[in-house]
């Protein structure tokens, strides 16, 4: 099971590393399998958030909620979750503005 999760996160981690490298972030290459630790962390966080949302959708669907009801019930929690994710990734190298993030730490 662990290997399955690692495989699911490998492609996003590689894509995140490429984006950071394209933005000129220091340390954008290296680490296990050529993927830096920060890219693996970011991919794991995104995958975990998606798993949680998917699990909640399944719960609401199995409870008999319509798509519209499920969306209404899920929206506040999903917005909160993805807000936390955005905060966690705010300093990701190559962030939205193409820099090393708000702090410029280049982690």
VMD Tcl script that builds the backbone (N, CA, C; Angstrom):
set m [mol new atoms 321]
animate dup $m
set s [atomselect $m all]
$s set {name element resname resid chain x y z} {
  {N N UNK 1 A 0.835 -1.190 0.000}
  {CA C UNK 1 A 0.000 0.000 0.000}
  {C C UNK 1 A 0.884 1.259 0.000}
  {N N UNK 2 A 1.931 1.239 0.787}
  {CA C UNK 2 A 2.819 2.395 0.848}
  {C C UNK 2 A 3.422 2.694 -0.519}
  {N N UNK 3 A 3.790 1.636 -1.227}
  {CA C UNK 3 A 4.381 1.812 -2.560}
  {C C UNK 3 A 3.383 2.467 -3.520}
  {N N UNK 4 A 2.111 2.104 -3.411}
  {CA C UNK 4 A 1.076 2.694 -4.248}
  {C C UNK 4 A 0.977 4.201 -3.991}
  {N N UNK 5 A 0.994 4.602 -2.727}
  {CA C UNK 5 A 0.940 6.023 -2.391}
  {C C UNK 5 A 2.179 6.764 -2.902}
  {N N UNK 6 A 3.324 6.131 -2.788}
  {CA C UNK 6 A 4.554 6.754 -3.270}
  {C C UNK 6 A 4.513 6.941 -4.789}
  {N N UNK 7 A 4.001 5.953 -5.507}
  {CA C UNK 7 A 3.898 6.060 -6.966}
  {C C UNK 7 A 2.933 7.176 -7.351}
  {N N UNK 8 A 1.837 7.295 -6.617}
  {CA C UNK 8 A 0.830 8.319 -6.911}
  {C C UNK 8 A 1.399 9.719 -6.694}
  {N N UNK 9 A 2.353 9.858 -5.804}
  {CA C UNK 9 A 2.924 11.166 -5.505}
  {C C UNK 9 A 4.171 11.468 -6.337}
  {N N UNK 10 A 4.748 10.466 -6.989}
  {CA C UNK 10 A 6.003 10.655 -7.716}
  {C C UNK 10 A 5.851 11.630 -8.881}
  {N N UNK 11 A 4.847 11.451 -9.729}
  {CA C UNK 11 A 4.676 12.328 -10.898}
  {C C UNK 11 A 4.420 13.773 -10.482}
  {N N UNK 12 A 3.515 14.038 -9.524}
  {CA C UNK 12 A 3.350 15.435 -9.098}
  {C C UNK 12 A 4.631 16.013 -8.486}
  {N N UNK 13 A 5.362 15.208 -7.739}
  {CA C UNK 13 A 6.608 15.692 -7.143}
  {C C UNK 13 A 7.608 16.070 -8.232}
  {N N UNK 14 A 7.691 15.256 -9.271}
  {CA C UNK 14 A 8.596 15.563 -10.381}
  {C C UNK 14 A 8.162 16.840 -11.093}
  {N N UNK 15 A 6.853 17.006 -11.291}
  {CA C UNK 15 A 6.351 18.211 -11.955}
  {C C UNK 15 A 6.630 19.453 -11.103}
  {N N UNK 16 A 6.447 19.336 -9.797}
  {CA C UNK 16 A 6.726 20.461 -8.901}
  {C C UNK 16 A 8.218 20.801 -8.903}
  {N N UNK 17 A 9.069 19.788 -8.928}
  {CA C UNK 17 A 10.513 20.019 -8.985}
  {C C UNK 17 A 10.897 20.721 -10.282}
  {N N UNK 18 A 10.272 20.324 -11.394}
  {CA C UNK 18 A 10.551 20.966 -12.680}
  {C C UNK 18 A 10.116 22.425 -12.665}
  {N N UNK 19 A 8.958 22.699 -12.067}
  {CA C UNK 19 A 8.473 24.079 -11.985}
  {C C UNK 19 A 9.412 24.924 -11.130}
  {N N UNK 20 A 9.874 24.360 -10.038}
  {CA C UNK 20 A 10.799 25.089 -9.170}
  {C C UNK 20 A 12.123 25.329 -9.882}
  {N N UNK 21 A 12.577 24.319 -10.606}
  {CA C UNK 21 A 13.834 24.458 -11.352}
  {C C UNK 21 A 13.689 25.524 -12.437}
  {N N UNK 22 A 12.558 25.528 -13.139}
  {CA C UNK 22 A 12.317 26.524 -14.183}
  {C C UNK 22 A 12.271 27.932 -13.606}
  {N N UNK 23 A 11.843 28.046 -12.349}
  {CA C UNK 23 A 11.785 29.348 -11.689}
  {C C UNK 23 A 13.142 29.743 -11.108}
  {N N UNK 24 A 14.128 28.853 -11.259}
  {CA C UNK 24 A 15.466 29.163 -10.771}
  {C C UNK 24 A 15.644 28.981 -9.280}
  {N N UNK 25 A 14.798 28.167 -8.673}
  {CA C UNK 25 A 14.900 27.941 -7.230}
  {C C UNK 25 A 16.156 27.147 -6.917}
  {N N UNK 26 A 16.887 27.556 -5.879}
  {CA C UNK 26 A 18.075 26.799 -5.490}
  {C C UNK 26 A 17.670 25.431 -4.947}
  {N N UNK 27 A 18.482 24.424 -5.222}
  {CA C UNK 27 A 18.216 23.089 -4.707}
  {C C UNK 27 A 17.039 22.406 -5.360}
  {N N UNK 28 A 16.675 22.813 -6.584}
  {CA C UNK 28 A 15.500 22.254 -7.246}
  {C C UNK 28 A 15.740 20.841 -7.754}
  {N N UNK 29 A 16.946 20.387 -7.775}
  {CA C UNK 29 A 17.240 18.999 -8.181}
  {C C UNK 29 A 17.981 18.314 -7.042}
  {N N UNK 30 A 17.909 17.018 -7.029}
  {CA C UNK 30 A 18.575 16.239 -5.996}
  {C C UNK 30 A 17.558 15.482 -5.178}
  {N N UNK 31 A 18.026 14.771 -4.178}
  {CA C UNK 31 A 17.113 13.986 -3.358}
  {C C UNK 31 A 16.884 12.620 -3.980}
  {N N UNK 32 A 16.022 11.837 -3.344}
  {CA C UNK 32 A 15.748 10.474 -3.797}
  {C C UNK 32 A 15.103 10.496 -5.173}
  {N N UNK 33 A 15.662 9.754 -6.089}
  {CA C UNK 33 A 15.102 9.666 -7.434}
  {C C UNK 33 A 15.159 10.973 -8.190}
  {N N UNK 34 A 16.057 11.880 -7.808}
  {CA C UNK 34 A 16.185 13.159 -8.481}
  {C C UNK 34 A 15.135 14.173 -8.078}
  {N N UNK 35 A 14.274 13.823 -7.122}
  {CA C UNK 35 A 13.228 14.735 -6.677}
  {C C UNK 35 A 13.621 15.292 -5.311}
  {N N UNK 36 A 13.710 16.621 -5.195}
  {CA C UNK 36 A 14.083 17.204 -3.914}
  {C C UNK 36 A 13.006 16.981 -2.855}
  {N N UNK 37 A 13.435 17.022 -1.623}
  {CA C UNK 37 A 12.561 16.771 -0.484}
  {C C UNK 37 A 11.373 17.722 -0.470}
  {N N UNK 38 A 11.582 19.010 -0.779}
  {CA C UNK 38 A 10.469 19.968 -0.728}
  {C C UNK 38 A 9.390 19.617 -1.751}
  {N N UNK 39 A 9.763 19.085 -2.905}
  {CA C UNK 39 A 8.772 18.706 -3.916}
  {C C UNK 39 A 7.994 17.473 -3.466}
  {N N UNK 40 A 8.682 16.529 -2.835}
  {CA C UNK 40 A 8.006 15.340 -2.319}
  {C C UNK 40 A 7.031 15.725 -1.205}
  {N N UNK 41 A 7.435 16.675 -0.354}
  {CA C UNK 41 A 6.545 17.142 0.715}
  {C C UNK 41 A 5.299 17.791 0.133}
  {N N UNK 42 A 5.474 18.657 -0.831}
  {CA C UNK 42 A 4.345 19.361 -1.434}
  {C C UNK 42 A 3.400 18.375 -2.111}
  {N N UNK 43 A 3.940 17.416 -2.840}
  {CA C UNK 43 A 3.099 16.421 -3.515}
  {C C UNK 43 A 2.318 15.588 -2.499}
  {N N UNK 44 A 2.953 15.241 -1.392}
  {CA C UNK 44 A 2.268 14.456 -0.352}
  {C C UNK 44 A 1.132 15.260 0.276}
  {N N UNK 45 A 1.352 16.545 0.499}
  {CA C UNK 45 A 0.303 17.396 1.074}
  {C C UNK 45 A -0.896 17.524 0.126}
  {N N UNK 46 A -0.610 17.746 -1.143}
  {CA C UNK 46 A -1.688 17.876 -2.131}
  {C C UNK 46 A -2.461 16.560 -2.243}
  {N N UNK 47 A -1.744 15.437 -2.293}
  {CA C UNK 47 A -2.403 14.129 -2.398}
  {C C UNK 47 A -3.273 13.854 -1.171}
  {N N UNK 48 A -2.782 14.214 0.008}
  {CA C UNK 48 A -3.562 14.002 1.229}
  {C C UNK 48 A -4.839 14.843 1.216}
  {N N UNK 49 A -4.744 16.075 0.766}
  {CA C UNK 49 A -5.923 16.938 0.697}
  {C C UNK 49 A -6.957 16.353 -0.263}
  {N N UNK 50 A -6.497 15.882 -1.407}
  {CA C UNK 50 A -7.413 15.287 -2.383}
  {C C UNK 50 A -8.068 14.018 -1.835}
  {N N UNK 51 A -7.287 13.210 -1.121}
  {CA C UNK 51 A -7.856 11.989 -0.530}
  {C C UNK 51 A -8.954 12.327 0.474}
  {N N UNK 52 A -8.725 13.355 1.294}
  {CA C UNK 52 A -9.727 13.752 2.288}
  {C C UNK 52 A -11.016 14.236 1.630}
  {N N UNK 53 A -10.887 15.050 0.607}
  {CA C UNK 53 A -12.074 15.557 -0.090}
  {C C UNK 53 A -12.812 14.401 -0.756}
  {N N UNK 54 A -12.085 13.514 -1.410}
  {CA C UNK 54 A -12.708 12.378 -2.070}
  {C C UNK 54 A -13.442 11.497 -1.060}
  {N N UNK 55 A -12.800 11.254 0.091}
  {CA C UNK 55 A -13.434 10.444 1.133}
  {C C UNK 55 A -14.737 11.086 1.598}
  {N N UNK 56 A -14.735 12.410 1.780}
  {CA C UNK 56 A -15.943 13.108 2.236}
  {C C UNK 56 A -17.042 13.035 1.168}
  {N N UNK 57 A -16.675 13.147 -0.094}
  {CA C UNK 57 A -17.658 13.018 -1.181}
  {C C UNK 57 A -18.298 11.627 -1.139}
  {N N UNK 58 A -17.483 10.604 -0.940}
  {CA C UNK 58 A -18.012 9.250 -0.846}
  {C C UNK 58 A -18.983 9.119 0.325}
  {N N UNK 59 A -18.601 9.656 1.479}
  {CA C UNK 59 A -19.464 9.590 2.666}
  {C C UNK 59 A -20.811 10.250 2.393}
  {N N UNK 60 A -20.776 11.441 1.812}
  {CA C UNK 60 A -22.010 12.179 1.548}
  {C C UNK 60 A -22.874 11.462 0.504}
  {N N UNK 61 A -22.239 10.893 -0.501}
  {CA C UNK 61 A -22.971 10.164 -1.534}
  {C C UNK 61 A -23.624 8.914 -0.947}
  {N N UNK 62 A -22.867 8.170 -0.152}
  {CA C UNK 62 A -23.414 6.961 0.463}
  {C C UNK 62 A -24.529 7.281 1.460}
  {N N UNK 63 A -24.505 8.477 2.026}
  {CA C UNK 63 A -25.552 8.898 2.952}
  {C C UNK 63 A -26.812 9.342 2.210}
  {N N UNK 64 A -26.771 9.330 0.872}
  {CA C UNK 64 A -27.954 9.634 0.078}
  {C C UNK 64 A -28.106 11.084 -0.340}
  {N N UNK 65 A -27.077 11.900 -0.142}
  {CA C UNK 65 A -27.157 13.302 -0.553}
  {C C UNK 65 A -27.051 13.421 -2.068}
  {N N UNK 66 A -27.782 14.367 -2.636}
  {CA C UNK 66 A -27.660 14.654 -4.061}
  {C C UNK 66 A -26.317 15.329 -4.303}
  {N N UNK 67 A -25.926 15.439 -5.570}
  {CA C UNK 67 A -24.670 16.121 -5.896}
  {C C UNK 67 A -24.691 17.554 -5.371}
  {N N UNK 68 A -25.817 18.217 -5.560}
  {CA C UNK 68 A -25.931 19.608 -5.111}
  {C C UNK 68 A -25.819 19.713 -3.591}
  {N N UNK 69 A -26.494 18.829 -2.879}
  {CA C UNK 69 A -26.418 18.838 -1.411}
  {C C UNK 69 A -25.001 18.543 -0.937}
  {N N UNK 70 A -24.388 17.541 -1.558}
  {CA C UNK 70 A -23.023 17.178 -1.175}
  {C C UNK 70 A -22.076 18.354 -1.414}
  {N N UNK 71 A -22.237 19.031 -2.539}
  {CA C UNK 71 A -21.401 20.192 -2.831}
  {C C UNK 71 A -21.582 21.298 -1.808}
  {N N UNK 72 A -22.827 21.534 -1.426}
  {CA C UNK 72 A -23.121 22.574 -0.437}
  {C C UNK 72 A -22.515 22.217 0.918}
  {N N UNK 73 A -22.620 20.951 1.304}
  {CA C UNK 73 A -22.069 20.513 2.586}
  {C C UNK 73 A -20.544 20.480 2.577}
  {N N UNK 74 A -19.977 20.109 1.459}
  {CA C UNK 74 A -18.524 19.946 1.357}
  {C C UNK 74 A -17.784 21.273 1.185}
  {N N UNK 75 A -18.398 22.213 0.502}
  {CA C UNK 75 A -17.711 23.451 0.113}
  {C C UNK 75 A -16.968 24.152 1.265}
  {N N UNK 76 A -17.605 24.431 2.414}
  {CA C UNK 76 A -16.877 25.150 3.473}
  {C C UNK 76 A -15.658 24.379 3.985}
  {N N UNK 77 A -15.812 23.067 4.142}
  {CA C UNK 77 A -14.682 22.266 4.620}
  {C C UNK 77 A -13.560 22.202 3.586}
  {N N UNK 78 A -13.945 22.052 2.315}
  {CA C UNK 78 A -12.934 21.987 1.254}
  {C C UNK 78 A -12.206 23.326 1.127}
  {N N UNK 79 A -12.945 24.429 1.215}
  {CA C UNK 79 A -12.305 25.743 1.140}
  {C C UNK 79 A -11.336 25.941 2.300}
  {N N UNK 80 A -11.726 25.483 3.482}
  {CA C UNK 80 A -10.833 25.586 4.641}
  {C C UNK 80 A -9.584 24.725 4.431}
  {N N UNK 81 A -9.787 23.486 3.985}
  {CA C UNK 81 A -8.671 22.576 3.752}
  {C C UNK 81 A -7.694 23.138 2.723}
  {N N UNK 82 A -8.223 23.605 1.594}
  {CA C UNK 82 A -7.339 24.123 0.550}
  {C C UNK 82 A -6.721 25.463 0.946}
  {N N UNK 83 A -7.380 26.208 1.827}
  {CA C UNK 83 A -6.755 27.408 2.383}
  {C C UNK 83 A -5.542 27.055 3.226}
  {N N UNK 84 A -5.685 26.015 4.043}
  {CA C UNK 84 A -4.543 25.542 4.830}
  {C C UNK 84 A -3.421 25.045 3.931}
  {N N UNK 85 A -3.801 24.348 2.869}
  {CA C UNK 85 A -2.809 23.845 1.916}
  {C C UNK 85 A -2.065 25.005 1.252}
  {N N UNK 86 A -2.798 26.042 0.881}
  {CA C UNK 86 A -2.163 27.215 0.263}
  {C C UNK 86 A -1.170 27.864 1.226}
  {N N UNK 87 A -1.541 27.945 2.501}
  {CA C UNK 87 A -0.617 28.504 3.491}
  {C C UNK 87 A 0.626 27.628 3.636}
  {N N UNK 88 A 0.405 26.327 3.661}
  {CA C UNK 88 A 1.529 25.400 3.823}
  {C C UNK 88 A 2.494 25.472 2.643}
  {N N UNK 89 A 1.968 25.781 1.459}
  {CA C UNK 89 A 2.807 25.804 0.253}
  {C C UNK 89 A 3.194 27.218 -0.182}
  {N N UNK 90 A 2.890 28.206 0.652}
  {CA C UNK 90 A 3.150 29.603 0.280}
  {C C UNK 90 A 4.619 29.874 -0.022}
  {N N UNK 91 A 5.514 29.184 0.636}
  {CA C UNK 91 A 6.939 29.405 0.415}
  {C C UNK 91 A 7.558 28.386 -0.530}
  {N N UNK 92 A 6.716 27.668 -1.237}
  {CA C UNK 92 A 7.233 26.680 -2.181}
  {C C UNK 92 A 8.041 27.387 -3.262}
  {N N UNK 93 A 9.243 26.889 -3.554}
  {CA C UNK 93 A 10.048 27.519 -4.598}
  {C C UNK 93 A 9.298 27.596 -5.921}
  {N N UNK 94 A 9.348 28.769 -6.544}
  {CA C UNK 94 A 8.651 28.963 -7.808}
  {C C UNK 94 A 7.176 29.179 -7.601}
  {N N UNK 95 A 6.816 29.813 -6.491}
  {CA C UNK 95 A 5.414 30.058 -6.162}
  {C C UNK 95 A 4.713 30.888 -7.222}
  {N N UNK 96 A 3.492 31.323 -6.930}
  {CA C UNK 96 A 2.657 32.009 -7.902}
  {C C UNK 96 A 3.354 33.171 -8.591}
  {N N UNK 97 A 4.185 33.881 -7.857}
  {CA C UNK 97 A 4.836 35.040 -8.466}
  {C C UNK 97 A 6.165 34.686 -9.122}
  {N N UNK 98 A 6.486 33.361 -9.148}
  {CA C UNK 98 A 7.723 32.927 -9.807}
  {C C UNK 98 A 8.962 33.122 -8.974}
  {N N UNK 99 A 8.789 33.467 -7.695}
  {CA C UNK 99 A 9.940 33.641 -6.812}
  {C C UNK 99 A 9.999 32.473 -5.861}
  {N N UNK 100 A 10.819 32.594 -4.875}
  {CA C UNK 100 A 10.965 31.517 -3.881}
  {C C UNK 100 A 9.891 31.606 -2.818}
  {N N UNK 101 A 8.865 32.381 -3.009}
  {CA C UNK 101 A 7.791 32.480 -2.027}
  {C C UNK 101 A 7.845 33.782 -1.280}
  {N N UNK 102 A 6.955 33.924 -0.318}
  {CA C UNK 102 A 6.830 35.175 0.428}
  {C C UNK 102 A 8.110 35.536 1.177}
  {N N UNK 103 A 8.715 34.533 1.804}
  {CA C UNK 103 A 9.881 34.842 2.618}
  {C C UNK 103 A 11.155 34.900 1.812}
  {N N UNK 104 A 11.120 34.344 0.581}
  {CA C UNK 104 A 12.318 34.314 -0.237}
  {C C UNK 104 A 13.345 33.331 0.285}
  {N N UNK 105 A 12.904 32.378 1.134}
  {CA C UNK 105 A 13.845 31.460 1.746}
  {C C UNK 105 A 14.442 30.462 0.770}
  {N N UNK 106 A 13.725 30.169 -0.336}
  {CA C UNK 106 A 14.253 29.240 -1.330}
  {C C UNK 106 A 14.333 27.821 -0.834}
  {N N UNK 107 A 13.542 27.468 0.173}
  {CA C UNK 107 A 13.566 26.116 0.710}
  {C C UNK 107 A 13.294 25.095 -0.350}
}
mol reanalyze $m
mol bondsrecalc $m
mol representation Tube
mol addrep $m
